[in-house]
Structures are given as structure tokens and as C-alpha cells.
Amino acid sequence: MILPKHIPLAYAAAALIFAGMLVVSFDGAGYGQTQPPAQAQSSTVRPVGTVRAINGNAITVMTESGSEVRVLVHEPTRMLRIAPGQKDLKDATPMQLQELQVGDRMIVRGSLSDDGKSVLASSLLVMKKADIQARQQQEREDWQKRGVGGLVQAIDASTGTITLSTAASGASKTLTIRVPQGAIVRRYAPGSVRFEDAKPGTLDQIKAGDQLCARGSRNPDGSELTAEEIVSGSFRNVAGTVISTSPDENTIRIMDVLSKKPVSVKITADSQLKKLPPMLAQRIAARVKGVSPDSSGAAGGGEPPSAAQKTESAPGGAGTSRPRGAADLQQMLGRLPAVKLPDLQKGDAVMLVTTEGTADSPLNVITLLTGVEPILTAAPNGQGAAMLLSPWNLGASGGEAATE
């Protein structure tokens, strides 16, 4: 299962609703304002972003594009507070400038100064940082309970139907995702591993082999899920050995065992670099071979797993248990010890998931695992081994200073 973790799906979803769906109310008669003349309207700007600094009546806002805007609040400026996910202004409440804090989100409506460096605000629509964090936690828990993820096997955009493979650790299941009209559809940007960079998308953009996560309601037998929200992207799975590393450039060259060609990848602040403990790597290798890791002939031997190891409590379902699956792997990945780029040595076996990359952008690492020698030995062509990472990567970001 692909679950939101350090990359907050809820935050991004709320921000997009905040920035898009509310603009109609923000500009319209809901404020009791008459429409300005066409000439005046053309000078109106609406920056959207996060409060970075407050100095008196001047607010520094970091916009979605990464640029800073200086917003000036004066007596006629109207400030309204709105909850994350709110789609209109009927429940918005007035707020004062002194209530604003760094980290709050806002839509600004105003006019540019003559020098083009400041915006004189007529209205501010504010989403408090604390409200965003609370909503983010609720969304994360909901994804844990009702989210699924895997690889797209087939898609019929005309009927809004996606066949998803939820393969993990050698086991494979298929799930039908139904995407009704009104469901939120997003697409990861090429070269980006951040959900914040995902753009509104369409089903026509999704293709077989893409990775996708969906949140919604399952039918009684669990074979179908009606999605409320999906996000998809094209990513690349690589398995091989390290040829060389360049800590100064945060890059690694890897000999891909599948293509038999060197591949260069880049470590970013969002990359997860983790190490599999030997016993865990051997158990996964046994599954790749098609041998039960609980059998006496499993690679690496060892003591039989306890009942607690064979099952785990289902997320949100106290007192229930289920077989290990992709959700468990997602949780396990977060608990694995982190490694740094300088820790990687020539000849180390690695498995990783990267962005698809373009002619103008490198392959950015999303997840990289070391300690995978037993897995690559079990799957010498690397194909089956690399695909094991697929359910682990979307929505996960370590930010563990892997490049330091």
C-alpha cells in the first residue's frame, strides 16, 4: 500500500482546493463587492503561498512557484480564516493581523505596487498552520485505513476503471479501481518526487506500468475500490551494483543488472536511503524464490517467526490481524536504519526507485535500499527484485539528510 508519510497528501490536496475552488467566492459578490472595471481588474493579482515572515503590516509570502512576495496589509484589508478542505466561504470567520503566524497558508487578493515588488492586499484568505496539521493527521489516518497502492496493469479511461496490481514480497493480487466523476485525480511531475509538485491530471495520462495510489471505499469482498482520490506517476525500478559515488554532486553510478548498462541517479533532500538487515533480506529473497520464508529450507535459516511476526494489527483496526502486505512493508521501510551517500561502496548491491526522468532532468532517487545481495542472488535478472520496491515509494519521503 502506498501511504502518505512525510509528503502530506492532505496538505497538498487542501492547498489546491484552497487555491482553486475558493477563488470564485474570493472574487465574487460573496464579499459584497461590485466587480471592478476591466482595466482595474487586469491589475489585480492573487498570489497563493505560505507565510515566511511578518514585520508589522508587511507579510513575506513564499508562493507556489517558489518566489517571495511582499504583501502589505492596510485598514481596508479584509482577513478571513477558513478550514482546510472548506469549499466555500459560508463558514469563514474574520481574523486580525496579529493572529497570523509563520507557516500559515493564504490567498492574497490585491494590486501590485508601482515597482512590482509588493502587493497591496484588499483581501486575505488564511488557512492556519495548526488547522492544516490537524487535517493532515486525519487524512494520513484515513489513507492508512482506506488507501491502496501498486502498479497499473490496465486502464479504461472511458469507463473510469483501473486494474491495479498490489504485488508485494512475491505475493500478487489485482484490484479494480473505479474512478467516478468528481474524484480528485493528480499526476506526479516529471523529475519530481514531491506530492506538492503533483498537478491536476486526467485518466488519459495514466498508462500500464505506472504506480498509483487511491483512497476510497471497498466493496464487500474487497475486489473493487471506488476512489475519492488518486495520484499516479511514471517511475523507474533499478537493481544493480554501485560503480561509483560522487558525494560532492550527490550522484551514484549503478550497473543495472536488467539493462546491463550504467545508470546515473541523483540523491535529493527527499530521497530515502535505507539498509535491509541481513535476516530480513534473506526472508525476502526466499519469497522471491517462491520458497516460504517460514520453511526450514528458507535462505538464511534462522528461527521460525513468532505469531506476532506472521501477522500485524490492521491499521485502525484494534484487535484484528492480517497477513503481511504492502502496508506492512511501507511501515517497515520507515523503521529501517538510514544510510548516507558516503556509506555506499563500489560493488554494493542496491535496489532503488527513481523518477522517470526526462532529457532535461536526472533520475532522482525516491527510495534506495542497500543490503539486498540475497535478493539479487534470488532474482539474478533483477526484474522481480526491483519490482518489490514498487509498493513502497509513492508518498514516502525520508528527508533524513541522506546527502550530508
SULFEN-V763341 format. One record per pair of residues at least 4 apart in sequence whose ideal C-beta (glycine too) atoms are under 7 Angstrom apart, sorted by the first residue. I is the first residue (numbers start at 1). J is the second residue. D is the distance in whole Angstrom. If there is no record, write none. Layout:
BEGIN
i = [I/I]
j = [J/J]
d = [D/D]
END
This chain:
BEGIN
i = [1/1/1/1/1/1/1/1/2/2/2/2/2/3/3/3/3/3/3/4/4/4/4/4/4/5/5/5/5/6/6/6/6/7/7/7/7/8/8/9/9/9/9/9/10/10/10/10/10/11/11/11/12/12/12/12/13/13/13/14/14/14/14/14/15/15/16/17/17/17/18/18/18/18/19/19/21/22/22/22/22/23/23/24/25/25/25/26/26/26/26/30/31/36/36/37/38/43/43/44/44/45/45/45/45/46/46/46/47/47/47/47/47/48/48/48/49/49/49/49/49/50/50/50/50/51/51/51/51/51/51/51/51/52/52/52/52/52/53/53/54/54/54/57/57/57/57/58/58/59/59/59/60/60/61/61/61/61/61/62/63/63/69/70/70/71/71/71/72/72/72/72/73/73/73/74/76/77/77/77/77/78/79/79/79/79/79/79/80/80/80/80/80/80/80/81/81/81/81/81/82/82/82/82/82/83/84/84/84/84/85/86/95/95/100/100/101/103/104/104/104/104/105/105/106/106/106/107/108/108/108/109/109/109/110/110/110/110/111/111/112/112/113/113/113/127/127/128/129/130/131/132/133/134/135/136/137/138/139/140/141/141/142/142/143/143/144/144/145/145/146/146/146/147/147/148/148/148/148/148/148/149/149/149/149/149/150/150/150/150/150/150/150/151/151/151/151/151/152/152/152/152/152/152/152/152/152/153/153/153/153/153/154/154/155/155/155/155/155/156/157/157/160/160/160/160/161/161/162/162/162/162/163/163/164/164/164/164/165/165/166/166/166/166/167/167/167/167/168/168/168/168/169/169/169/169/169/170/170/170/175/175/176/176/177/177/177/177/178/178/178/179/179/179/179/179/180/183/183/183/183/184/184/185/185/185/185/185/186/186/186/186/186/187/187/187/187/187/187/188/188/188/188/189/189/189/190/190/190/190/191/191/191/191/191/192/192/193/193/193/193/193/193/194/195/195/198/201/206/206/206/210/210/210/211/211/211/211/211/212/212/213/213/213/213/214/214/214/214/215/215/215/216/216/216/216/217/217/218/218/218/219/219/231/233/234/235/235/235/235/235/235/236/236/236/237/237/237/237/237/238/238/238/238/238/238/239/239/239/239/239/239/239/240/240/240/240/240/240/241/241/241/241/241/242/242/242/242/242/242/242/242/243/243/243/243/243/244/244/245/245/245/246/247/247/250/250/250/250/251/251/251/252/252/252/253/253/254/254/254/254/255/256/256/256/257/257/257/258/258/258/263/264/264/265/265/265/265/266/266/266/266/267/267/267/267/267/268/268/269/270/270/271/271/271/271/271/272/272/272/272/272/272/272/273/273/273/273/273/273/274/274/274/274/274/274/275/275/275/275/275/276/276/276/276/276/276/277/277/278/278/279/279/279/280/281/281/281/281/281/282/282/282/282/283/283/283/284/284/284/285/285/285/285/285/285/286/286/286/286/287/288/288/288/288/288/289/291/291/291/292/293/294/294/294/299/300/305/305/307/311/311/311/312/312/312/313/313/313/313/314/314/314/315/324/326/326/327/328/329/329/329/330/330/330/331/332/333/333/338/338/338/339/339/340/340/341/341/344/344/348/349/349/349/350/350/350/350/351/351/351/351/351/351/352/352/352/352/353/353/353/353/354/354/354/354/355/355/355/357/357/357/366/367/367/367/367/369/372/373/374/375/375/376/376/376/379/379/379/382/383/389/392/398]
j = [147/148/149/325/326/327/330/391/149/213/391/394/395/143/144/147/327/330/395/8/9/139/140/143/395/334/395/396/397/396/397/398/399/194/195/395/397/12/136/13/139/143/195/395/14/135/136/139/140/15/132/136/16/195/196/198/17/184/229/18/84/85/132/135/19/105/20/21/85/87/22/105/107/127/48/107/87/26/89/107/125/27/46/28/30/88/89/107/109/123/125/89/123/40/41/41/42/111/112/109/111/110/111/112/119/107/108/109/61/63/69/108/119/63/64/107/61/62/63/64/69/61/62/103/105/59/61/100/101/102/103/104/106/60/61/62/68/102/60/102/59/100/102/72/73/74/97/70/72/71/73/100/68/70/68/69/71/106/108/68/67/69/119/117/118/108/119/121/118/119/120/121/77/97/121/120/122/121/122/123/124/123/94/95/96/97/124/126/89/92/93/94/95/125/126/92/93/95/126/128/86/89/92/125/127/131/127/131/132/135/135/91/99/126/104/126/129/129/126/127/128/129/127/132/124/125/126/125/119/121/124/121/122/123/119/120/121/122/119/120/116/119/117/118/120/131/132/132/133/134/135/136/137/138/139/140/141/142/143/144/145/316/146/215/147/215/315/316/315/316/215/216/217/213/215/164/166/175/213/214/225/212/213/326/391/394/164/165/166/167/326/390/391/165/167/209/211/390/162/164/206/207/208/209/210/212/232/163/164/165/174/208/163/208/162/203/206/207/208/161/203/204/178/179/180/203/176/178/177/179/206/212/174/176/174/175/177/212/172/174/173/175/326/391/171/172/387/390/325/326/329/391/284/287/324/329/388/287/288/290/223/225/223/224/214/225/227/230/224/226/227/183/185/203/227/230/226/227/228/229/230/228/229/200/201/202/203/230/198/199/200/201/231/198/199/201/205/232/233/192/198/231/233/197/198/199/355/356/358/361/355/357/358/361/364/197/355/268/270/355/364/366/397/270/231/395/231/205/210/212/232/232/233/234/232/233/235/390/394/230/232/230/231/394/395/225/227/229/230/227/228/229/225/226/227/228/225/226/222/224/225/223/224/394/394/356/353/354/355/356/366/393/354/356/363/353/386/387/389/390/254/256/263/352/354/386/257/258/351/376/382/385/386/254/255/256/257/350/382/254/255/347/348/349/252/254/344/345/346/347/348/350/253/254/255/262/346/253/346/252/341/344/251/341/342/266/267/341/403/264/265/266/265/267/344/262/264/262/263/265/350/262/260/261/263/376/381/382/381/382/383/363/362/363/352/354/363/365/362/363/364/365/271/341/365/402/403/364/365/399/397/399/365/366/368/398/402/366/367/368/396/397/398/400/338/339/340/341/368/402/333/336/337/338/339/369/336/337/339/370/371/280/281/336/369/371/372/281/371/282/371/283/300/302/284/285/371/372/374/375/286/299/300/374/287/293/298/288/375/388/289/299/374/375/377/378/291/293/298/299/293/375/378/379/384/385/378/295/297/298/298/298/298/304/305/374/374/309/310/311/321/322/323/321/324/328/317/318/320/321/320/321/322/327/328/330/391/331/332/333/391/392/391/392/396/335/336/392/396/398/400/402/343/370/402/404/402/403/348/370/370/372/373/376/368/369/370/372/369/372/375/385/386/389/365/367/368/369/366/367/389/393/363/364/365/366/363/364/366/361/362/363/393/389/392/393/396/389/376/377/378/379/385/380/382/385/383/384/385/386/387/393/396/402]
d = [6/6/5/7/4/4/6/6/3/4/6/4/5/5/6/6/7/5/6/6/4/7/5/5/4/7/6/5/7/7/4/7/6/6/4/5/5/6/5/6/6/7/6/6/6/5/4/3/7/6/6/5/6/5/5/7/6/6/7/6/4/5/6/6/6/6/6/5/6/6/6/6/7/6/4/6/5/5/7/7/6/6/7/6/5/5/5/6/6/7/6/6/7/4/5/7/7/5/6/7/6/6/7/6/6/6/7/5/6/5/5/5/6/6/6/5/4/5/4/6/7/7/5/7/6/6/6/6/7/5/6/5/6/5/7/5/7/7/4/7/5/6/7/6/5/7/7/6/6/4/7/7/6/6/7/5/6/7/7/6/5/6/6/6/4/5/5/5/5/7/5/6/5/5/5/7/7/5/6/7/6/5/7/5/7/7/5/6/7/4/7/6/7/5/7/6/5/4/5/6/5/7/5/6/6/6/6/6/5/4/6/6/5/6/6/7/6/4/6/7/5/5/4/7/5/6/5/4/6/5/6/7/6/4/4/5/4/5/7/5/5/6/6/4/6/6/6/7/6/6/6/6/7/7/6/6/6/6/6/6/6/7/6/7/4/5/4/6/6/4/5/6/7/6/5/7/6/6/7/6/6/7/4/7/6/6/5/5/4/6/7/7/6/5/7/7/6/5/6/6/6/7/6/6/5/5/7/4/7/5/7/6/4/6/5/7/5/7/7/5/4/5/6/4/6/6/6/6/4/7/7/7/6/6/7/5/5/6/6/6/5/6/6/7/7/4/7/7/5/4/6/5/6/5/7/7/6/4/6/7/7/6/6/4/5/5/5/7/6/5/7/5/7/6/5/6/6/5/6/6/7/7/4/7/5/6/7/6/4/7/6/5/4/6/6/3/5/6/7/6/5/7/3/5/7/6/7/6/5/6/5/6/6/3/6/4/7/7/5/6/6/5/7/6/7/6/6/5/5/7/5/5/6/5/7/6/5/6/5/6/4/7/6/5/6/6/4/7/4/7/6/5/5/5/4/5/7/5/5/7/5/6/4/7/7/4/6/7/6/6/7/7/5/6/6/6/4/6/6/6/6/5/6/5/6/6/6/7/5/6/4/5/4/5/5/5/5/7/7/7/5/6/7/6/6/6/5/7/6/6/5/6/4/6/6/6/7/5/6/5/6/5/5/5/5/6/4/7/5/6/7/5/5/7/7/5/5/7/5/7/6/6/7/6/5/7/7/4/6/5/6/7/7/7/7/5/5/5/4/7/5/7/5/5/5/6/5/5/7/6/4/6/4/7/7/7/5/7/5/7/6/7/3/7/6/5/7/7/5/4/6/4/7/6/7/5/6/5/5/5/5/5/4/7/6/4/6/7/7/6/7/6/6/6/7/6/5/6/5/6/7/5/3/5/7/4/7/7/6/7/6/5/4/5/7/4/5/4/4/5/6/6/4/5/6/6/5/6/6/6/7/5/7/6/6/6/7/4/6/7/4/6/6/6/7/6/7/7/7/6/5/7/5/6/4/6/3/7/6/6/6/6/7/6/7/7/7/5/7/7/4/7/4/6/6/6/6/6/5/7/6/5/4/5/6/7/6/7/5/5/7/6/6/6/6/6/4/7/5/5/5/4/4/6/5/6/6/5/7/6/6/4/5/6/6/5/7/7/6/6/6/7/5/7/6/6/7/4/4/6/7/6/7/7]
END
